[in-house]
Amino acid sequence: MEKNIASVILSFLLFVFSQSVLADYTLKSVYKFENSSRISDGQGSFVLNVTVIGVGETSQGNRLKNTCVVQVKNKKIDGVCEAVDQDGDKEYTTVIRDMSKGNSGTITRTGGTGKYENTRSICEYIVEITDFGIGVGYLTASCKE
């Protein structure tokens, strides 16, 4: 009997914990690279500045058109983005990723207007596919507000 009670309690705790780590919303986004400039840093690496133009959709039903200005240096991506959704509300975010550690990174909402005003979110994203030759990519993200 005690084993059954312990099993029920453990199952309940696992359920509660799993619900707390689920995303508040998800994001999928396609993007293209424009206006890139690349130079050597003189130490065997390079610095790349690029504008990234994209469109995304959240599981909350928001469709966003975004523009990011990104710098890649020592395999680290660091950028700032501005997005406008279907209502004209703006969302401001930062994006970071260490490419030497794989295809995942973080998008952080730093503010915005309308529904994004005075709100924060953190999204863990995964680059599903990128082709630098063509200049396009696709990512998915799991986000918490």
C-alpha positions, 0 to 999 in steps of 0.5 A: 500500500505504501509503495502505491501511495509513493508511486502516486505521489511521485507520478503527481510530482513528475506531472506537475514538474513537466507542466512547469517546464513546458513552453508558454508558446512556440515560435517558427521562423524562416529568414534570409541573409542580406547585406553581409560584410566579412573581414579577417580579424588577423588571427585566423578568424573572421568577423561577419556583419549581416542583416537578417530578414525573416517572418515568424509565427507563434503558437499564440497566433502572432505573425511577425516580420523581423529585421535583425542586425547580427555580428558573428565573431569567433563563432559567436552570434550576437544581434538585435532585432525588431519585429512588427506583428499583424497588429502593428505592435513592435517586439524588440529582442536580442539573439545570441548563439555559440556556434561552436556548441551547436545549433541552439541559442537564445532569443530574449525579448527586451521590450516593445509596444502594444502587447509586447510593452513591459513584457519579457520572454526567453526563447531557446531556439534551434536552427533546423536548417541553414544554407549560407550559399543560398542565404536562407534558414529556418528555426524553431523555438520554445519560449517562456514569458 
